[in-house]
Each structure stands twice: as structure tokens, then as C-alpha cells.
């Protein structure tokens, strides 16, 4: 394993996790969480767990992101602010 690549992927994971917690817009939070899942899939693939990386990319970055976006657009606010 190349430790520099591991280090930078881990740094990107920490940054995207902090940004996902700090962002106020729900759609932006979904985009950042999708990026987090993609970086996690890259880290899994770099460590040699290609099957786990493929599952993470398909489910974490793909299906979950789409479901979150659909849920955001379907929900309605109770009050008109």
C-alpha cells in the first residue's frame, strides 16, 4: 500500500465528514455525503477490498444518494415560512 494515498484519502474523508455536518442546505449535505461514500469506496479499493468498494460505490454513492434526493423533494413543510 502507498501510505501517501491512504493519508490523503483519509484526510478527504475527514474533511467531507466535517463539511457534511456543518452545511445547512439538505441537498448540499446529500452531495457531500455522496462524495464521502465515493472516497470511502476509493479507500476500500486501494486497500484491496474491491468487492466492498464496489458495494459501497453502488449503494452508498448511488442508491442512497438518489433516495435522499427523492425524499427531500417529496417532503413538504408544515408551515409557510
C-alpha positions as CSV (number, residue, x, y, z in Angstrom):
1,X,0.0,0.0,0.0
2,X,1.1,3.5,-0.7
3,X,0.8,5.4,2.6
4,X,0.6,8.8,1.0
5,X,-2.5,7.8,-0.9
6,X,-4.1,6.4,2.2
7,X,-3.3,9.6,4.1
8,X,-4.9,11.9,1.5
9,X,-7.9,9.7,1.2
10,X,-8.3,9.7,5.0
11,X,-7.9,13.5,5.0
12,X,-10.6,13.8,2.4
13,X,-12.8,11.6,4.4
14,X,-12.4,13.7,7.5
15,X,-13.0,17.0,5.6
16,X,-16.1,15.7,3.8
17,X,-17.5,14.4,7.1
18,X,-17.0,17.7,8.8
19,X,-18.4,19.7,5.9
20,X,-21.5,17.4,5.8
21,X,-22.1,18.2,9.5
22,X,-21.6,21.9,9.1
23,X,-23.6,22.6,5.8
24,X,-27.1,23.9,6.3
25,X,-28.7,23.0,3.0
26,X,-30.0,19.5,2.8
27,X,-29.3,19.0,-0.9
28,X,-25.7,20.1,-0.4
29,X,-25.4,17.7,2.6
30,X,-26.6,14.8,0.4
31,X,-24.0,15.8,-2.2
32,X,-21.2,15.9,0.4
33,X,-22.3,12.5,1.9
34,X,-22.3,11.0,-1.6
35,X,-18.7,12.3,-2.1
36,X,-17.8,10.8,1.3
37,X,-19.1,7.5,0.2
38,X,-17.2,7.7,-3.0
39,X,-13.9,8.5,-1.2
40,X,-14.6,5.6,1.1
41,X,-15.1,3.3,-1.9
42,X,-11.7,4.5,-3.2
43,X,-10.1,3.8,0.1
44,X,-11.6,0.3,0.2
45,X,-10.4,-0.4,-3.4
46,X,-6.9,0.9,-2.6
47,X,-6.7,-1.5,0.4
48,X,-7.6,-4.4,-1.8
49,X,-11.2,-5.0,-0.8
50,X,-12.6,-4.5,-4.3
51,X,-15.9,-6.2,-3.6
52,X,-16.6,-4.0,-0.6
53,X,-15.6,-0.9,-2.7
54,X,-18.0,-1.9,-5.4
55,X,-20.8,-2.3,-2.9
56,X,-20.0,1.0,-1.2
57,X,-19.9,2.8,-4.6
58,X,-23.2,1.3,-5.8
59,X,-25.2,1.5,-2.6
60,X,-23.6,4.4,-0.7
61,X,-22.9,6.8,-3.5
62,X,-25.6,5.7,-5.9
63,X,-28.8,4.3,-4.4
64,X,-28.6,6.1,-1.1
65,X,-27.9,9.5,-2.7
66,X,-30.8,9.1,-5.1
67,X,-33.2,8.1,-2.3
68,X,-32.1,11.0,-0.1
69,X,-32.7,13.5,-3.0
70,X,-36.1,12.0,-3.7
71,X,-37.0,12.2,0.0
72,X,-36.0,15.8,0.1
73,X,-38.2,16.7,-2.9
74,X,-41.2,14.7,-1.7
75,X,-41.4,16.1,1.8
76,X,-43.3,19.3,2.5
77,X,-43.0,21.9,5.2
78,X,-45.8,22.2,7.7
79,X,-45.8,25.9,7.8
80,X,-45.3,28.5,5.1
81,X,-42.2,30.4,6.3
